[in-house]
Amino acid sequence: MQTPETLRRTALHAEHVALGGRLVPFAGFEMPVQYAGILKEHEAVRKRAGLFDLSHMAQFELWGEEAAAWADTLTVNAVATMKPFQARYNLFTNEAGGTLDDVLFYRLPDRLLLVCNASNADKMWDWLQARSSPAVRLVNHHGSRALIAVQGPRAVEILAPFVDIDIAALKYYFCAEAAVDGVAAVVARTGYTGEDGFELFVSGAEAPALWRRLLEAGRAAGLEPAGLGARDMLRLEAGMPLYGFELSEQLSPLAGGQGWAVKLSKPEFVGKAALAAQLEADDYARIAGFVMDGRVPARTGYPVFSGDRRVGEVRSASFSPSYGGRNIGTVLVEKAAAAAGTELGVEIRGTVHGAHVVPLPFYKRS
Amino acid sequence: MAQPEGLLYSKEHEWTKIEGDLATVGITDYAQNSLGDIVYVELPRVGQVLKQHASVGVVESVKAVSDLFTPVGGEVVEINGALEGDPALVNREPFAGGWLYRVRVADASAPEGLLSPADYEALVAEGAH
């Protein structure tokens, strides 16, 4: 296959090639969709641990005393109330309440670290700059800094020997500034897999050696490199949205199932009035989890019916090892068809196959 | 990697082994590897009469749906029932236990438009880059 020269490479590109990773274009980057196989990598993350390159994701920094207050005017969740070193999920919306991006903020002593989806990196950078404040300095590290994730039940065991702080004591959705194998890093107990795990923000220059050292040392504990294919399966099982599927500029955080993050008690933010009206009317199409009754897999875009009536479409779908090998996914359906237990029909190659609405998530770690 | 001898191959990465008037059909190792983890196989029905090169089913992996084009025409006489409970057999043994279906060919002479092992290997080597 020809690879357009315009595709960007992360600092870990040579590692993926050396590991036999299958590289595909993703959000402007050449990224590994799999190494040994999606199911094997999924199993490694659920039972042991997986190592992910997430350096394609956008890393922005917000500097200045006013940064958190400024971010509060642009996002649905609270930023200024974050404790030092806390991480928090958040969403940017437009005036109509449509989702521009779903993100994570990390509160460091002197700055906020903002991680945006790779697919929205340029749009979000433009959005932030267009609303910039003289009191806030924005820095764009997209593609230059690296992000390595260690995810799985053995993540602490594998990573602890490399880190100069007690990572076992680091709380979920908190971070620290630490040295990892001598490399300055932000170590965060966050992830997108439904497992315990860590995300390591490091310089691009130091990332390859760290990646190799982690993989080498972690192999004995079952650490495997894992690609974007396994990551998508893992996040869907964990009930986590993926921008472009459960969220979009046409889908508000409420519709996308992220209403818990919308803080209408905040004084003002872009999209607040639209979201308040939507919540009040409560008549919008929304995301729900579903499982196919039979063995035929659904795919994104397949039409969804309730009786004879079309009520929506499949948004995400996957075979799910952690949900009994069933075919699971999310649908975007009318409110009346979104309640757990609702019988649905999914049209697959001209035939309607039975499915049911089920509560999210499909997988919760014990 | 050499392709197994004694089989004929299609450009769509199916193989067939013809023994008398029976032809067994499967997908190649290259095909299963390109698809990745196979989670569902939709096969033609026993008794169905297939036209050579027609789309007769699908092979679905975790990431993709792929049409199955039959390299030989004829009446389906048997399907591989083991694949319903274990579609990954196609990944593990594409040329053996992961066969898909058997047809009774109308004309036992070699079907047209298929490739020898050497010609198929050349096709794969070209496509792999």
Boltz contact constraints between the chains, C-beta under 6 A:
constraints:
  - contact:
      token1: [A, 37]
      token2: [B, 37]
      max_distance: 6.0
  - contact:
      token1: [A, 38]
      token2: [B, 37]
      max_distance: 6.0
  - contact:
      token1: [A, 38]
      token2: [B, 62]
      max_distance: 6.0
  - contact:
      token1: [A, 39]
      token2: [B, 37]
      max_distance: 6.0
  - contact:
      token1: [A, 229]
      token2: [B, 63]
      max_distance: 6.0
  - contact:
      token1: [A, 295]
      token2: [B, 40]
      max_distance: 6.0
  - contact:
      token1: [A, 297]
      token2: [B, 40]
      max_distance: 6.0
  - contact:
      token1: [A, 297]
      token2: [B, 60]
      max_distance: 6.0
  - contact:
      token1: [A, 319]
      token2: [B, 39]
      max_distance: 6.0
  - contact:
      token1: [A, 319]
      token2: [B, 62]
      max_distance: 6.0
